C-alpha cells in the first residue's frame, strides 16, 4: 500500500513539475503574443489585450490556488516578502489612479500573478526541482524556436538575420537561450556527484552537446544583454568553484558573506555608473551600438519620473501615454517604445514609493542570503539566477513585469522550502 502511495505521489510530483515548466514557458511571452497575433490576422476585431490577459491569468491561477492551500502568508512570510507584497499592492493602487486605468490595472495584475507564481515555485519544490522546472521550460522554447528557424516560419529570422524563432524579436529569444544554457549547466553541476561513475562521461558529453546547442542559439540572436548576463554567471560559478577548492571549510562561510556583499555593492555601483555616467561606459567598456538608444531611453525615463515622482504613470503604460511622449526632449525617443530598464520602469510605474519598496525587497532578501549559516551548492545556483536576472534587467524591462525572469527572481530570493506534503 505504501509503495502504491509513493508511486502516486511521484507521478503527481512529476505532473506538477511539468505544470511549473509550462507556466514559465508561457511567461516567456513570445509564443503567446505570436499565437494571438496570428488569431487576430483572421479576426481583426479580436480584443487582443483582453486575450493576452486572460491567457496569462488562466495559466497561473492553479499556481495561485496551490500557493494559497500550502502556505499561510501572514505566518510564513519574511520581511523581504512583506516589502514585495507592498510593492505589488502599491503598483495596483497607482494603476487605478493612472490616466489609462484599465490597461495599467491589467499589467499590474499580470505582474502580481508572476510574484505569486514565483512564491509558488519557491514553496512547492526543492531547490533542485526548481532548477529542473526552469531547465525544462527554457528548452521547450529553444527547441521549438530552432525548429521554426529550420522550417523558415514567418518572423523566425529577424530583419538583420538574427534568430528570433517563435519569439518574433531576438531580444526575447536571447534570454530564453541563455537561461536554458545556464540552468542546464547549474543542474548538471548539482547532480554530477549523484550520477553513477560509469555514466558520468556519457552524461557530461550529452549535457555539453545540449549546452553548445543553447549557446549557438544565443549567439545567433546577437542579444548582448543575455550574453553579458551569462558571462556574469560564469564568473560567479568560477569564483564559487575556486573558493570550494582552495579555501578551508571553516573559512568558507566568511567568504560566502563577503561574496554576496561584493556582488550586491558591485551591482549597485554598476547601476550608478551605467545610468548616471553612461558616457564613461559607452564605447569604452560596452559597445556604442548597444548603449546609444538605451541612453536616450534612460534619460527620457528619468524626465518622465521627475514629472510624476509620487504616483508614477501606472504600470507599463508610460510609453504609450501621449502626455509622456511629449515631455522635454521627446524627439530623442520617437522610435523607442520602452525604457530599456526594469528599474526605470518601476519608478515610472509607481513613483518614489515603488522604488523604495523594490529596493527594500532586494536589500533584505540579499542580506538574508548573505547571512546563511551553512551555504550549500544550491545557494550558489540561487545566487547565479538572481544576478543573471538583475544584470539583464539593467538593459531591458525583464523583472517587475509579466516576464519569466520575474517569478524566477522571486523564487531564487525566497527562503528555502519549509513545508512537506
N, C-alpha and C positions, 0 to 999 in steps of 0.2 A: 504493500500500500504506500509506504514511504517512497519507494522507488518511483511509483507512478506519479506521486505528488511532485517529486523533484523534476521528473521529466516534463510534466505540465508547466511547472514554474520556469524551467529553462526555455520552453517554447514561447511562453508569454514574454519572458525577458528578451528573447531574440526578436519577437514581433515588435516589442516596444523600442528596441534599438533601431529597427527598420523604420518605425514611425518617426523617431527623432531625426534620422537621416533624411527622411522625406521632407520634414519641416524645414531643415536647414537648406536643402536643395531648393525648395520653393522660395526661401528667403534670399537666394542669390538673385532674385527678381527678374533677371533676363528672360528665363523661359516663360514666366507668367506674362510679362509685357509682350513677348513675341506671340504667345497663344492668343491673347485678347486682341492684339493688333490685327492678326490675321482674321479673327472673327469679325472685327469691325469693318474690314475691307468688304465683306459680304453683307454687312448690315450697318451702314453709316450712322443710323440712329441709335446704335447701342451706346448706353451711358458708360463709357469706358472706365472712368474713375470709380464709379459705383461697383463695376465688375472687379476691378483691382482690389478695392477694399473688401468686398465680400469674399474673394478668394483668400486673401491673407488672413482675414478674421476666421474664416471657416477652417482653414488648415491648422490654426493654432488654438482653437477652442478646446480640443481634447487635452492639450498640454496645460491650459489654464485650469480645466476641471481636475486633472490629476494632481496638479500642484496644490489646489485647494483641499483635496482629500488627504494628502500626505503630510502637509505642513500647516501648522497653526501660526500664521505670520507674527502675531503680536508676541508669541512666546519664543519664537525661534530666530527672528531677525536680529542681526547685529547692527552696530552703529552705521556701518557703511551702507547697509541695505535700507536703513531709515532715510539716509540722505538720498539714496536712489529713488525711493518712493516719493520723497518730497519733490525731487526733480520732475518725475513723471506727473505728479499732481499739479505742480505749478505750470508746466507746459500745457496741460489741458485747460487750466484757467486762462492763460494768455491766449490760447487758441480761440476760446469762446469770446474773448474780448477783441479779437482781431477784426480787420476790415473784411476778410474773406473767411468768416467763421466756419462754414460747413467744410470747406476744403482743409483748413488748418486743423479742425477737430478730427477729421479722418486721418490726417497724418499723425496726430498725437495719439490716437487710438492704436494705430499700427505700431508706432514706436513703443507704446506701453505694453502691447502684446509681445513684442520682441523681448522686453525685460522679463515678463512672466515666463516666456519660453526659456530664456537663459537660466532663470531660477529653477524652472522645472528640470532642466538638464543637470543642474548642479545638485539638486536634492534627490534625483531619481537614479543616477548612475554613479558608479565609482569613477575615479579619475581615468582609469584605463578604458572603461566603457565609453566615457565621454569622447576620448580620442578616437575610438572606433567609429562612433557616430559621425564625428567631423570628417574622418578619412573617407568613409563610405559616401557621404553626401557630396563631398567635393569631387570625388572621382566619377560620380554619376554625370555631373555637369561636364567634366573634362572629356570623358569618353564619348558622350553624345555629341559634344562640340566637334571632336575630331572626325566623327562620322559625318557630321553636317558639312565640314570643310571638304572632306574627301568626295562627298556627293554634290558639292557645289550648290548647297542650299542658298536661297536668297539671303543676302546680308551676312553670310557666314564669313566672308572676307571683306574687310573694310576698304575704304577708298584708296588708302596708301599701301595696300597689300598686307596690312596687319591682320592676323587671325582674330575673329570675334565669335565664331561658332554660333551657338544658339543664343548668344548674349548681345548681338547687334553691335555693341561697342567693345573694342579691345580692352578698354579700361574696366570693363565688367568681367570679362573672361580672365584677365590677368590675375586678380586677387583669388579667384577660384583655383586656377592652376597653381599659384604659389602656395596657397593653403593646402592643396592636395599633396604637394611635394613635402611641405614642412610637416604636416600631420602624419604622413606615412613614415617618414624617417624618424620622427619622435616616437611613434608607436613601435617601430622596429627596434629602436634603442631600448625601450622599456621591456620589450618581450624577449630580447635576444637570448638572455641567460636562461629563459624558461624553455627554449627550443632544444629538443634532443640533439646531442653533439653531431650525430651522423647526418642530420638535416640542415645544419647551420649554413654550410656553403651554398646549398641549393636555395635556401630561403634568402640568403644575402644576395645571390645573383638575381632572383626574382624581384626582390624589393628594389635593388639597384636599377633593374631594367624599367620598372614602373616609374621610379623617381626620375629617370632620364627622360622618359616619355612626358612626364609632367613639366619638367624643366624646358624641354623643347617647345611644348605648347606655350609656356610662359614667355620664352624669348621671342617667339613668333608674334606675340601680342605687342611686343615693344612697350609694355606697360612699366614705365620707370618706377612708379610708386611701389608696385608689387615686388619688383626685382630688388629695390633698395631695402624694403622691409624684410625680405628673405635673407639678405646679407646680414642684417642686424641679428636675426635669429641664429644664423650660423656663428656669429661672434659670441652670442650668449651660450650656445651649446658647447663651443670650443673652450670657452673660459671655464664652464662648469666641469667639463672633462678634465681640464688641466688641474683644477682645484682638487677634484676627486682623486686624481692620480698622484699628485705630488704634495698635497697638504695633509698633515696628520689628522686623523679622525677627530681628536679632541679640539682642534682649532677650526674645523670646517664651519661650525655654527657662526663664528665671528665673521668668517669670510662671506657667508651667506647674507648676513645682515648688511655688511658693507657693500656687497654686490648689488643688492636690491636698492639700497640708498643711492649708490653711484649711478645706476641706470635711471632712477627717478629724477635725480638732480640733473643728470645729463639730458634727459628728455625735456625737462622744463627749460634749461638753457638753450637747447636746440630750437624750441618753440619761440623763445625770445629773439634769438638771432635770426631765425627764418622770417618771422613776421615783422620785426622792428628794424632789423638791419639787413634786409634782403639783398641790398647792393653789395654787401661783403661776401655773399654766397654765390650770387648769380654769375655764372661764367668762370668762377674760380673753384668752388667746391662742387657745384651742381651745374649742369648744362643750362645755358640761357634758354634753349628751346623748351626745356621743361618748366622753367620758372616764370618766364616773361608774362604769359597770360595769367598765371596764378597770382603774381604780384599785383597786377591790376585788380583782380578779383578780391584779394585780401584787403587792399586799401579801400576799395569801394564798400566792402563789407563793414569795415571799421566806421566809415562815414554813415552807413545805414544804422549801425548800432548806436552811434552817438546821437543820431536823430531821434531814436526811440529807446533810450537806455533803460527804462524801468520795466515796461511790459513787452518790449520787442514787437515784432510784426506778426507773430503767430507761427506755429511750427511748419517749416518747409514752404512758406508762401511768400517770403520777402521778394525773391527774384521774379515772381510772377505778378507783383503788385506794381501798378503803373506809377504810383507816388514814389515808391522806392527807386524805380528805374529812371526817375527824373531828378534825382538828387545831384549835388555838385559832382562834376567830373563824370557824368553818366556816359559820355561818348567813349570813354575808355573801355567800357564793358558792354558795348552794344551787341557783340557776338558771343557773350558769355552768359550761361544760364544758371550758374550756381557759384557758391563762394569758394569752391575748391578747398574747403577746410571744415571738418566736423566741429571744430572748436569755435570758429566764427559762426557756424550755423546755430550752435547752442545759444550764443549771445543774441543773434538775430531773432531766434525763435522766442526766447523768454527773458531777454534783458539781463541785467546785473545779477538778479537773484538766481536765475537759471545757471549762470556761470559759477556763482558761489556754491550752489548745491552740487553741481557737477564736479568742481574741484575738490569739495569736501568728500564726495564719494570716492574719487580716485585716491586722494591722500590717505583716508582712513583704511581703505582696502589694501593699498600698497604697504602701509605701516603694519597692518595685521600680518601680511605676508612676510614682511621683514623680520617680525618678532617670532616667527615659528621656532619652537624649541628644538625640534629634530626634523629639519627639512629632508624630504625624500626626493628620489629621482622624479617622481610625478610633479613635484613642485617646480623643478627646472622646466618641465613641459608647460606648466601653467605660466611661468614667467615668460617663456618664449611666445606663447599665444597672446599674452597680454601686450607685450611690446610690439609684436607684429601688428596688432590692431591699432595701438596708439600711434605708432610711427606712420602707418598707412593713412591714418585719419588726419595727419598734418597736411596732406596734399589733396585729399578727397573726403567728402562727407560720408564716411563709411560707418561711423558709430553715432549713437543718439538719434537713430533714424530707423527706417524699415529695411535693414540690410543684415545679412547673415553675420557680419562681424560684431554687431551689437549684442546679440544673445551669446556669442562665443566669448566676448569680453566679460559680460556679466557672469557667465558660467565660470570662467577662469578666476575671476576676482572673488567669487563666493567662497565661503569656508567649506571644508570637506563635508561630504555627506554624513549626517549624523543619525539617520534612521534606518531601520531594517524592516522589511516586509516581504 
